[in-house]
Amino acid sequence: MDVLVIGAGVVGLAIARALALRGHGVIVAEATGGIGNGVSSRNSEVIHGGMYYPAGSLRARHCVAGRRMLYAFCESHGVPYAKCGKLIVATNDLEQAKIEGIYEQGIANGVDGLSFLTGADAMALEPNLSCTGAVLSRETGIIDSHAFMLALQGDLEDAGGMVAFHAPVKRIARASGGWSVQTGGDEPALLPVDAVINAASLHAQAIAYATEGYSESRVPPLVLAKGNYFGCLGKPAFRHLIYPAPVDGGLGTHVTLDLAGRMRFGPDVEWIEREDYEVDPRRAESFYASIRRYWPGLADGALVPDYAGVRPKLTGPGQKPADFIIDGPQEHGLPGLVHLFGIESPGLTSSLSIADDVAARLSN
């Protein structure tokens, strides 16, 4: 088939690669001038274990499978990563109950390398930590996400595929035996293809509304959750990633490390109406309060604004987190069309598994 993939983020590139390696002709239409310029370049670069999500959900299935695939990909393609492990910590009885539930969910999801630690055991691993108990995830890691996306693009192009930049998709219409896709930009075009994959992340709903014959009732709401990150001055205080018990809309203000050894905190959850990537320095006050619950030694003035990302959520404040939505021909009845909605965390970890899922849906 000739396939158009919309969006050159990590999920779009992974899908395009998977299809090109199966022998399809693949073009990726990207609205900006480079790969990974949206959600994929504004995250914590964490390779997740898969213990937070309901058993049997797409998020659980693709995170667990995708993590294994991702580590193998990094090894085979020379993508920098580190399997540093993560501690999910509790600081009171309520949080203790939460992390016990996370541990049990992880076991049910088949997550590798999980163990439950007492507070003393956790603090022996991390002397700067203060907690009453912790879940240790040995398989959690960090990755150079841009190097990963470059490797995906390399495989795609080696298999004959390509990325078309500055090519925003305006309209998708039925054509004889397939689809006709109208793109804008400096060089507008009308592309006849057999199949279309919508992996446009924050813009997936807009693409779906612009798809002829696709019922608007199938398009879920788009809820924007901004996550702010703060850097931390001084030497890293931890060797593992440190996560508190989850909060409404996210996993709590946690400690992440990058491959250069720099320590940063985030993301928090800021519900917004439109895309906004400015970090308000005043939010540091709430960061200090959250972080000092498990790291009392955080010094005044240590936090500096870093960057922010926006997550394409499907549910809002106080609502149960939604699963990924992969809406293919088996669900909506239109051949050669797959829309992906709400692919937020753990989207990077899940990307290779999601790609195989989408390829299978087209083959079927």
KETI-261876 format. One record per residue: x, y, z of N, C-alpha, C, O in turn; residue in one letter. Coordinates in steps of 0.1 Angstrom, whole numbers, plus 5000, padded with zeros to 4 digits. Layout:
! residues N
XYZXYZXYZXYZa/...
***
This chain:
! residues 364
500849885000500050005000500950125000502050125004m/500350234995500950374997500250435009499050445009d/501050465019500450515032501050655035502250685033v/500150735040500550865045500350865060499250835065l/501450895068501450905082501451055085502351125081v/500551105094500451245097501151265111500651215121i/502251335111502951365123504251295124504351175124g/505351375125506751315127507251325141508351355143a/506351295150506751275164507251135166507351055156g/507551095178508050955180507050845176507550745171v/505850865179504850765175504650755160504550655154v/504550875154504350875139505550815132505350745123g/506750845136507950795130508050645132508450565123l/507650595144507750455147506750375138507050275133a/505550435136504550375128505050375113504950275106i/505550485109506050495095507150395092507150325082a/508050385102509150285101508550145100508950065091r/507650105109507049975109506449935095506549825090a/505750035090505050015077506050005066505949915057l/507050085066508050085055508849955055509149895045a/509149905067509849775069509049655064509549545061l/507749675063506849575058506649585043505849505037r/507349675037507249685022506249795017506149805005g/505649865025504649965021505450095016506550125021h/504850175007505450305004504850405014503650425015g/505750475021505350555032505850705031507050725028v/504950795033505350935034504850985047503650955051i/505651055055505251125067505051275064505951335060v/503851325067503551465065503651535078502951505088a/504651625079504951695092504751845089505251905080e/503951905098503552045096504752145099504852255093a/505752105108506852185111508052155102507952075092t/509152215105510352195097511352085102512452075097g/510952005112511751905117511051795124509751805126g/511651685128511051575135510951615150511851685156i/509951555156509851565171509751705177510251735187g/509151795169509051935174507951965183507852075188n/507051865186505951885195506051815208507051835215g/505151735211505051665224506351575226506851565237v/506851525215508051425216509351495221510251425226s/509451625220510651695224510451765237511351835242s/509351745244509051825256508451725267507451745272r/509251615269508851525280510051495288511151555287n/509851395297510951365307511951265302512951235309s/511751215290512651115283512750985292513850925292e/511750955299511750835308511250715300510250725293v/511950605302511450475297510650405309511250365318i/509350405307508450365318508350215320508550135310h/508050165332507950025335506549975331506449865325g/505450045334504150005330503249965342502349885340g/503550015354502749965366501650055369500850025379m/501450165362500350265366499050235360498050285364y/498950155350497750145341496950025343497449915347y/495650035341494749915343495149795335495449815323p/495049685341495349555334494549545321493349565322a/495149505310494449485298494249615290493749605278g/494549725295494449855288495549865277496549795278s/495249945267496249965257497550025263498649995259l/497350115273498550175279499350075286500650075285r/498749985293499549885300500149785291501349755292a/499449745281499949645271501049695263502149635262r/500949815258501949875249503149925257504249925252h/502949965269504050015277504949895281506249905279c/504449785285505249675289505949615277507149585278v/505249595266505849535254506749635248507849605244a/506349765247507149865241508449895248509549915242g/508449885262509749895269510749795265511949825263r/510349675264511249565260511749585246512949575244r/510849625237511249655224512249775223513149775215m/511949875231512749995231514249975235515150015229l/514349895246515749865251516549785240517649805237y/515849685233516449615223516849705211517849685205a/515949795208516249895197517449975200518249995192f/517450025212518650115216519950035215520950095210c/519949915219521149825218521549805203522749825200e/520549775194520849745181521249865172521949855162s/520749985177520950105169521850205175522050315170h/522450175187523350265193522750395199523350495199g/521450385203520750495209521150505223520950415231v/521650625228522050635242520850615252519850675250p/521050535262520050515272520750475285521950435285y/520050475296520550425309519450365317518350425319a/519650245321518650175329518950205344519550125351k/518550325348518850375362517950335373518350335384c/516750285369515750245379515050365385515450475384g/513950325392513050435397512550385411512250265413k/512350485420511750455433510450545433510450665431l/509350475435508050545438507850545453507650435459i/507750665459507950675473506650725480505850795474v/506450685492505350725500505950795513506950765518a/505150905517505650975529504550975540504751045550t/503450915538502450895548501550775545501750705535n/500650745554499850625553498950615540498850515534d/498450735536497650735524498450705512498050635503l/499650765511500550745500501050595500501250535490e/501250545512501650405513500650315507501050215500q/499350335509498350255503498350275488498150175481a/498650395483498650415469499750335462499550275452k/500950345468502050275462501950125463502450045454i/501250075473501049935474500149885463500249785457e/499149975460498249945448498949945435498749865426g/499950045434500750055421501549925420501749875409i/502149875431502949755430502149635426502549555417y/500949625432500049515428499549525413499449425406e/499349645409498949665395500149625386499949565375q/501349665389502449625381502649475380502949425369g/502449405391502549265391501549205381501749115373i/500249255382499149215373499449245359499049175350a/500249355356500549395342501749315337502049335325n/502449235345503549165340504849255339505749225331g/504949355348506049445348507249375354507149315364v/508349385347509649315352510249395362510149525363d/511049335371511949405380511349485391511949585395g/510149455396509449525406509749465420509749345421l/509949545430510049495444509549605453509549725450s/509049565465508449655475509549675486510049575491f/509849795489510949825499510349895511509349975510l/510849875523510549955534511250085533512150105524t/510850185541511450315541512950305544513750375537g/513350225553514750205556515550155545516650205542a/514950055537515649995526515850105515516850115509d/514750175512514750285502515850395505516550435497a/515850435518516750535522518250485522519150565522m/518350355524519750305523520250305508521450335506a/519350295499519650315485519950455481520850495474l/519150545487519250685484519250765497518150795503e/520450795503520550855516519850995517519551035528p/519651065506519051195507517551185507516851295508n/516951065506515551045505514951035519515550995528l/513651085520512851065532511550995528510751065520s/511250875533510050815529509650705539510450665547c/508450655538507950545547507950415540507850305546t/508150415527508150295519508350335504508150445501g/508650235496508850265482508650135473508850025478a/508350165461508350055450509550085442509750195436v/510349975440511549985432511249925418510949805417l/511450005408511249955394512649955388513150055383s/513249835387514649825382514649845366515749885361r/513549825359513549835345513349975340513349995327e/512950065348512750205344514150265340515150245346t/514050345329515350415325515150545318514050605319g/516150595312516050725305516750705291517550615289i/516350795282516750775268517050915262516451015266i/517850915252518051035244516951025233517150955223d/515851095236514651075227514951125213514451075203s/515751235211516051285198516851185190516651165178h/517851115196518651015190517750895186517950845175a/516750865194515850755191515050795178514850715169f/514550915178513750955166514550965153514150925143m/515851005155516751005143516950865138517050845126l/517050775147517250635143516050575136516150505126a/514850615141513550575135513550635121513150565111l/513850765119513850825106514850755097514550735085q/515950725102517050655094516550525089516650495077g/515850445097515350315093514250335082514150265072d/513350435085512250465075512850505061512450445051l/513850585061514450625048515250515042515250505029e/515850435050516650315044515650225037515950155028d/514450215042513350125037512550195026511650135021a/512950315021512350385010511350485014510750545005g/511050505027510150605031510750745032511950765030g/509950845034510450985035509551065044508451035047m/510151175049509351275057509251405048510251455044v/508051455047507751575040507551685050506551685057a/508451785051508351895061507552005056507352025044f/507052095065506152205062504952165053504652225043h/504352055057503251995049502051965059501751855061a/501452075064500252055072499151995064498852035053p/498451895070497251835064496051915066495751945077v/495351945055494152025056492851955055491851985061k/492851845046491651775044491951635039492951605032r/491151535044491251395040489951355034488951355041i/489951315021488651285015488751145009489851095005a/487551075008487550945001487850954986487351054980r/488550864981488850854967488650704963488550614971a/488650684950488350544945489450454951490650464947s/489050364959489950264965490850314975491750234980g/490750434980491650494990491250624994490050654997g/492250714996492050845001492850954993493850924987w/492351074993492951184987493251284999492351335005s/494551325001494951405012495451535007496351544999v/494851645011495251775008496151835018495851845030q/497351875014498351935023498452085019498252125008t/498852165029499152305027500652345027501452265023g/500952455033502352495033502752575021501852615013g/504052585019504552655007504352584994504252654983d/504252454995503952374982502752284985502952164987e/501552344984500352254986500252144976500752154964p/499752034980499651914972498351834975497751854985a/498051754965496851664967497451524965497851484954l/497551444976498151314975497151194975496351184984l/497251114965496350994965497150884972498250844968p/496450824982497150714990496050604993494850624992v/496550484996495750375000495250385014494150335018d/496150445023495850445037496350575044497350625039a/495750615055496150735062496150695077495250645082v/497250735083497450715098497550855104498450935101i/496650885113496651015120497351005133496750955143n/498651045134499451045146499851185149500951215153a/498851275149499151425150499151475164499251595166a/498951385174499051425188498151535192496951515192s/498651655195497851765199496851805188495851875191l/497051775176496251815165495451695159494851705148h/495451585166494751465160493251485159492651445149a/492651555169491251575168490851665156489951645149q/491651765154491451855142491551785129490751805120a/492551695128492651605116491451515114490951495103i/490951465125489851375125488551445120487851395112a/488351575125487251645120487351685105486351705099y/488551685100488751715086488751595077489151605065a/488351485083488351355075486951325070485951305078t/486751325057485451295051484951155055485651055053e/483651155059483051025062483350965076482750865080g/484251035084484550995097483551065107483551185107y/482850985114481751045123482351135134483251095141s/481851255135482351345145482051295159482751335169e/481051205161480751145174481951055179481951025191s/482751015170483850935174485151015179486050955184r/485051145177486251225180486151265195485151325199v/487051215203487051245218487451395220488051455212p/487051445232487451585236488951585237489651495241p/489551705235490951725237491051815249490551925250l/491751765259492051845272493551865273494251765273v/493951985274495352025274495852035289495352105297l/496851955292497551965305498951995303499751925297a/499352115308500652165307501552105318501052105330k/502752055315503652015325504852095325505652105316g/505152165337506352245338507452175344507252085353n/508652205340509852145345510852255351510952365345y/511452225362512452305368513752235369513852115373f/514852295365516152245367516652265381516052345389g/517652195385518152205399519652235399520452155392c/520052335405521452375406522252275415521652225425l/523452255412524252165421524352025416523751995406g/525051945423525251805419523951725422523151755431k/523651615414522451535416522451475430523551425434p/521351475436521251415450520851275449520851205460a/520451225437519951085436520551015424520951075415f/520650885425521050795414519850735407519950705395r/518750715414517550665408516650785404516750895410h/515650765395514550855394513650835407513550725412l/513150955412512350945424510951005420510851115416i/509950915422508550955419507750955432507850855440y/506951055435506051045446504750965442504750915431p/503850945451502550885448501850975437501951095438a/501150915428500450995417499451095423498951085434p/499251195414498251305417497251315406497451245396v/496251385408495251405397495851455385496351565384d/495751385374496251425361497651395358498151415347g/498451335367499851305365500451215375499751165384g/501751195374502451105383503151185394504051125401l/502851305396503451385407504751445403505351415393g/505251545410506451625407507651535411507951525423t/508251475401509251375404510651425399510851525392h/511651355404513051375401513351295388513251175388v/513851365378514351285366515851325364516251435368t/516551245357517951265354518051255339517351185332l/518951335333519251315319520551245318521251215328d/520951205305522151125303523451195306524451135307l/523351335308524551405312524651415327525551475332a/523651355334523651355349523051475355523051485367g/522351555347521651675353520351635359519651545354r/520051695370518751655378517751765375518051885375m/516551725372515451825371514151765377514051645380r/513251855379511951815386510751855377510751955370f/509751765377508551795370508051655364508651555366g/507051665356506151785354505051795365504651695371p/504651915367503451935375502251925365502451885354d/501051955370499851955361499252085362498752135372v/499152155350498552285349497552275338497952275326e/496252275341495252265331495052395323494952505329w/495152385310495152515302494152505290493652395288i/493852615284492952625273493552615259492952575250e/494852665259495552665246497052635248497452645259r/497752595238499152565239499952685244499852795240e/500752655254501552755261502752685267502652585274d/503952735263505152665267506052745276507252715278y/505552855282506352945291506252885305505152845309e/507352875312507352835326507352955335508253035335v/506252965343506153075352507053045364506852945372d/508053135367508953105378508253095392508753035401p/507053155393506253155405505853015409505452995420r/505752925399505352785402506352715410506052605416r/507552775411508652705419508152685434508552595440a/507352775439506852765453506152635455506452565466e/505352595446504652465448505552345446505352245452s/506552365437507552265435508352235448508552125452f/508852345455509552325467508752245477509252155484y/507452285479506652215489506452065485506551985494a/506252035472506051895469507351815470507351705476s/508451875466509751795466510251775480510751665483i/510051875489510651865502509951755511510351715521r/508751705506508151595513508951465512508951395522r/509751455501510551335500512051365500512951285501y/512351495498513751545498513851675507513851785501w/513851655520513851775529515051865527515051975531p/516151805521517351885520517451975508518452035506g/516351985500516352075489516552225494515852275502l/517652285489518052415493517152525487516752515475a/516952635494516252755488517052805476518252805477d/516352845466516952905454517552805445518252835435g/517452675447518052565439517352545426517952495416a/516052575425515252545413515252665404515152785408l/515452635391515352735380514452685369514452565366v/513652775363512752735353513452675341514552715337p/512952565336513552485325512752495312512952575304d/511752405311510952395299509552345303509352305314y/508652345293507352285296506852205284507352235273a/505952115286505352035276503852045278503352075288g/503052005267501651995268501151855264501551805253v/500351795273499951655270498551665264497651735269r/498251575254496951575247496051475254495751365250p/495551515266494651435274493251425268492851515261k/492551315272491151295268490151325279488951325277l/490751335291489851365303490451475311491651505310t/489651545319490051665326490251645341490251525346g/490251755349490451745363489351665370488151675367p/489751575379488851485386488251375379487451295385g/488551355366488051245358489051135358490251155359q/488551015356489350895355490250905342489750935331k/491550885343492450895331491950795320491550685323p/491950845308491550775297492650685291493850715293a/492250575284493150495278493550555264492850645260d/494650505258494950545244493750505236493050405239f/493450575225492450535215493150515202493850605196i/493050395197493550365183492350315175491850205177i/491750405167490550385160490750345146491050425137d/490650215143490950165130489750115122488650135127g/490050055111488850005102487949915109486749915106p/488449825118487649735125486649805134485549745137q/486949925139486049995148485150085140483950085143e/485650165131484750265124484250225110483350285105h/484850125104484350075092484950135079484550095068g/485850235080486450295068487750235065488650235074l/487950175054489150105051490350195050490250305045p/491550145055492750225053492850355061493550445057g/492150355072492150485081492350445095491650365101l/493350505102493550485116493850625122494750695118v/492950655132493150775140493650735154493150645160h/494650805159495250785172494950905181495351015177l/494350885192493950995201494550975215494650855220f/494951085222495351075236496650995238496750935249g/497550995229498750925230499751015238500651085232i/499651015251500551085260501350985267501550875262e/501951015278502750925286501950795289500750805293s/502450675286503850645282503950625267504350525263p/503650735259503750715245505050685239505150605230g/506150755244507450725239507850585242508350515233l/507650535254507950395258507150305249507750195245t/505950335246505050245239505150245224504550165217s/505950335219505850375205506050255195505350245185s/507050175198507350055189506249955189505949895179l/505649935201504549845202503249895196502549825189s/503050025197501850095191502050075176501050055168i/503250095171503550085156503149945151502549935140a/503549845158503149705153501649685154501149625145d/500949745164499549735165498849805153497949745147d/499349925149498749995138498949915125498049905117v/500249865123500549795111499649675110499149635099a/499349605121498549485121497049525117496449445110a/496649635122495249675119495049705104494049675099r/496049765098496049785084496049655076495349635066l/496949565080497049435073495749355074495349285065s/495049375085493749295087492649355079491549305079n/
***
